[in-house]
């Protein structure tokens, strides 16, 4: 009991009954004296017991001396989670933690009957757990009174912001009293969470129980390189290779979840799907099938599987590359929970090597680059499982001894072993045949190119696109393995990477790519005129570097001492700039000034005046020549001037005859 001395006696008794020997770091941290009755911003490793941690932390507000026997009929604690499954999972955890108390817990999640939830909320409810959208719906319907809340918990707060629940969260936090406790729990604390904490928490205590380097110590990461066309076949082989483990496969979209789950089910694997397309009853059945062992593989989206805890989950497969490093962390955190070891495999198509390496670098993860297991590797793995089968060394039961004696008397040991092998292989799904994947280290490796000369050039109507087509079609060279290409009149020089050069040369017939194109190796190419490689590849300074160089050479005293440039001036010196405080000098010859101004005005007016037809000019005005030689415009009074319409046609209401 001394280990749980800081916890409430009823909760400590529940922990011992549950089999807890010690508390995790985050559970011990929230019970320290510095966190007592304070707002908390907690970041801890996934699977470190955050649900039990905030259950222990809010016990003072629910079971304290001022709250005992005087709890209101409305909720005293509000727990907000991003998904339905996580809300029901939190309720299950708090049910056994508060089993010795008389607190009443209720849930409100989307997909469930809202009328049943309203009936439950009309009675006594001490702790309410739900999703943001459904809780706001109940708040607008006046199903519960938020004025009595003493503590508000945001579980997986960063995911709720990523899912677009900011407005719902702010609505719930504004409805709660200002003197409440606000607890925010998450595996990561980005800037958005920190800003939300500064706005709605009062002097929050930052609790961080694990560093970024120790975040992945219980998870072994692997990056599996495959061809783009073999991505789903590689997933099937990975499941066959890890045949004795439960697995969760993450996809980016609901359509991908549905398609992959159907494909795996057709191959004979026990699989369930978990996405937003399913109603709550189907999602509960899928989760229960994984917990009972009736299903071994769960294909899910990021949102649907956020925060769920599946027992004995040893394998996580990223079928689609995660969007950010935080998504990678939360996905992989479904395994390696509570001190257990787990494996996270990232399926990397050959066109996403660089993106995957950058993602791993940002997440601070060191992954082992491997290739997907082929059919021969999986068959060898199946044979190892036969030798490691526990039934071979188990003692027979009373009812099995008689049948065992009959089999040994009727058949030889070789026949029995052959029957065991065939029976074992008959129940297994056949592996998939995979194509040869690219080099797994090609993203970070600098390629070495060799130059080839082709006896065809511009004079034979050879262009770059057609040459690439020949190299890939007849030579079997990928476009990523082709370097620079220089076209001349009667020959072409092409650079090909060394790993692909041997395959390319093997496919040549007597050194010819075609009947008219002969291929020979050369040491260096001949660069055409105007394509100097050194000048073309010279690195230009960026905008910031230019600006830094210009600023670094400027000194205030050099403004007047610098020699003037011979070219046109871009900026006027300060002495020549216009000063608005000084009065402009008045010219003596006003007649010349006014005449020049009239002439300039008339020229501008003529340039801006649109050309009109002679008919339109006669319609508006008639021009007459005056004696002074000036042109006068006199309106034509004989006709009505044409007024352009403004605002369109205006209908006129006619008076009805009486």
Secondary structure, 3 states (H helix, E strand, C coil): CCCCCCCCHHHHHHHHHHCCCCCCHHHHHHCCHHHCCCCEEEECCCCCCHHHHHHHHCHHHHHCCCCCCCCCCCCCEEEEECCHHHHHHHHHHHHHHCCCCCCCEEEECCCCCHHHHHHHHHCCCCEEEEEHHHHHHHHHCCCCCHHHCCEEEEECHHHHHHCCCHHHHHHHHHHCCCCCEEEEEECCCCHHHHHHHHHHCCCCEEEECCCCHHHHCCEEEEEEEECHHHHHHHHHHHHHHCCCCEEEEEECCHHHHHHHHHHHHHCCCCEEEECCCCCHHHHHHHHHHHHHCCCCEEEEECCCCCCCCCCCEEEEEECCCCCCHHHHHHHHCCCCCCCCCEEEEEEEECCCHHHHHHHHHHHCCCCEEEECCCHHHHHHHHHHHHHCCHHHCCCCCHHHHHHHHHHHHHCCHHHHHHHHHHHHHHCCCCCCCCCCCCCCCCCCCCCCEEEEEECCCHHHCCCHHHHHHHHHHCCCCCHHHEEEEEECCCCEEEEEEHHHHHHHHHCCECCECCCCCEEEEECCCCCCCCCCHHHHCCCCCCHHHHHHHHHHCCCHHHHCCCCCCCCCCCCCCHHHCCCCCCCCCCCCCHHHHHHHHHHHHHHHHHHHCCCCCHHHHHHHEEEEECCCCCEEEEECCCCCCCCCCCCCCCCCCCCCCC
